[in-house]
């Protein structure tokens, strides 16, 4: 969360806007809300759970936030939207909350995160039980997110990814961290039975065999997908109409052999 909070501070610093009304939607810790706090700005935190909050806070469903349309100039969310049941619907609700020219900025876990763990659990279950069931929930893919932002009605959508690797002494240490974060399997249609001990131990052995460095520590890849978009406003840049270009692409790229 500290890495994400630092990135939020940097990305918001480039916006050059005041954003007097801000909503932190669903972030599990208040690090991002603390970054948003500034004189003259109202910061509201809303999340589907209670505990440890202070100031302006609400327990609310992030897929159906209880606010009037155009209530906020800025809506942010850190490491939460990957858990919602209906991401397109949640984005549409966020668009509804934004005042004209308001900004949405979110960080969520991306599709290639925990790839090593998923591979090892699947192989171990197939080897021992003869079949596999999902043990890690799927995450949003970078290639799809831009389209989802447009579908929600957000203008100037941007999506990019921050990929990094965390190393652990043992695969069980990774699993303990995931459990401590509340990031265990939340799929309704997931496994109907607890993970068997022999399957778990075989998955740990496969992890050590296939994804360990020379010093014996195992690697876990994480992706943080960043998504942003604006509530439409007449002051925003508009794409030119098709066919309105004055210069050929070849000329713009330096090939002067062609001209209009």
N, C-alpha and C positions, 0 to 999 in steps of 0.2 A: 504493500500500500504506500510506503514512503516513496518508492520510485514513481508510482503513478501520481501521487500528490505533487511531486516536484515537476512532473511534466504538465500537470494541470496549470500550475503557476506560470510556467513558461508560455504555454499556448494561450492562456488568457491575457498575458502581458502584451501579446502581439495584436490584440483586438482593438485597442485604442478606443474603448467604450466604457461608460460608467456602469451600466447595468444596475440600476437602483433596486430592482426586485429580483432576487435570485432564489432558485429552488435546488436543493441537493436531494435528488430523488433516489432513494434506496441504497446509498453508499453505506457499507457496513461499519465504517469508522468515521469519526468526525474530522479527519485530517483535511479533507477537501473543503468542508464547511469552514474550517479555521482559515484556510487560504482565501476564501471568498469574503470573510469578514473584513469590513472597512467602514470608516465613518460615512453615514448617510445611506448605507445599503442595508436593506432588509434581507436577511438570509433565513430561509425556512428549510428545515430538514423533514423529510417524510420517508418512512420506511415501513415494511410489513412486519416489523418486530419492535419491541421496546427494550430499553436497557442502556444506561450510561449516557442518555441524551441530556442536554441542557439547553436552555434558551427556547427559541421558537421551534417546536417539534410536533410532529403528528405521526401516529401509527396509521398507515394507510396502504392500500394495495397500489403498487406502482403501475399496474395495468388498468386501474380505474381511479386515478387521483381525484380527490374531492375538491377541486378548485374550479373557479369560473373560467371561461375562455379568456385568453389574453391577460392572465393574471401575473405573468412573469416576463422579465426582459432577458433572463438567462436561466436555462435548465441544464444541470450537470448530473452525471451519474458515474460512479466509479466502481467497477468490478461487481456489478449487480445484474445488469440486463441479460447476461448470459444464462441466468436462472429463470427468467420469466417464461410462462407457458406460451405466450403469444407475442413474439417480438414485433411483428408488423403492427399489431394492435396497440402495443405500448408506445411505439414511435408515433402512431397517429394521435394518441392521447397527448403526447409531449408537444406535438405540433399545435394541438388545440390550446394548450396552456400558454404558448408564446405570443407575446404582443408583436405587432408588425416590426420587422427588422430585429427581432429577438434571436438569440443564439442558443443552439443546443450543442453540447459538447459531452461526449461520453467515452469511457474506456471500458472494454469488456474482454474477457478471455477469448482468444481466437482459436480457429479450427484445428491447428496443428499442435496445440498444447497437449502435453502428456501423451504424445504419440508412442513413446517407448513403453509406457505403462500399459497402454491399450493393446499393443502388440503382444506383450508378454502374458497378460491375463488371457487374451484370446487363445494363444498357442497352448498355454497350460491347460485351459479348460477343454479344448479340443483333444488334446493328448490323453487326458485322464477320464473325461466324461463323454467324449465322443461328440461334442457339440459345444457351442459358445452362446452366451447371452450377454447383452451389453452391461458392462460394469463401469464405464465412464460415460457420462452424458455428452452428447455432441455439442459443439460450440459453433458460433456463427463463423461463416467464411468471409474473408476479405472481399472476394469477387462478388458476393451477393449483397454486401451491405450498402454499397452506393445505390443500387436499385431499390432497396428497401427505404432508404432515406427519401428518394424521389417519390416513391409510391406514397409515403406519408405526407407529401406536400411540402417538403423542405427544399429550399432553394440553395444553390451553390454547394451541393453536397461534396464532402471530402472524406475519404477513408484511407488510412495508412496503418502500418503494423510496426510494432517494436518487438523484435524476437530476441530472446536471450536464453542462456542455459544456466540452470542451478545444479550444483553437484552435491551429492549426499554420500555418507559413509555406507548406507545400505538402503535397499528399496523400502524396507519397513519404516525407515525414517521419513521418506517421502510420503508414505501413506499416513503416518501419524500427523504430519503437517497438514495434509489435505483434510483429515478428520477434524483437526483443531480449527481449521478455517470454515467448517461446515460445508465442505465441498465434496462430501461423499455422494454416491449415486442417488439422484432424486427422480429418476425416470419412473413414471407410473407403470409403464409396460416393460420395466426392466426385469432383472432376475427375481424369480419367485422364492428362491431359497438363499440362505446365507452362503457366502463363499466358503467352500470346504477348505480345511486346513491343508490337505495335501496339494490342492490346486494353488493355494496361496504360496506355499513353500516352493513349488515348482516354478511359479511365476517369478519369484525372487531369484531362483537359480538362473532362469533364462535371462533375466535382467542383468545379472552379474556377468553372464557369458557374452552377451551381445552389446551391452551399452555401458561398459566400465572402461575407465581410463587406465593407464599403466600403473597408477598408484592405488588402484582398486576402488576408487570412488565412482559411483554411477552418475549418469547424466540425465537430467530431466529438462526437456525443452518447453518453454512457455512462449506464447504469443499474446501480446496486448494489442488489440485492435482499437484504434482511435477513430471515432466518427464525429463529424460535425455538419451542421446545416443551419440555415437561417430561415426564419419566417419571412415569406415574401414581402417586399416593399418596393415602391416605385424608384427609390434611390439606388437600388442594386444594379450591378452590371447585367446586361441582357445579351444573350448570344445573337450574332448577326443572322439575318434571314439567309437561307440557302441561296446560293447564286449571286450574293451581293459583293463577293470579293473583287478587289481592284487589281490584284497581282496574282499570277499563277504560283502554285506551291513550289514548282521547280525553280522559279526566280527567287523566291524567298529563301530557298535553301542554297542559293549561290550559283545556280545554273542559268546564265544569262543568254543562253542560245535561243530561249523561247521568250516571246513577249506577246502581250495581248494585241 
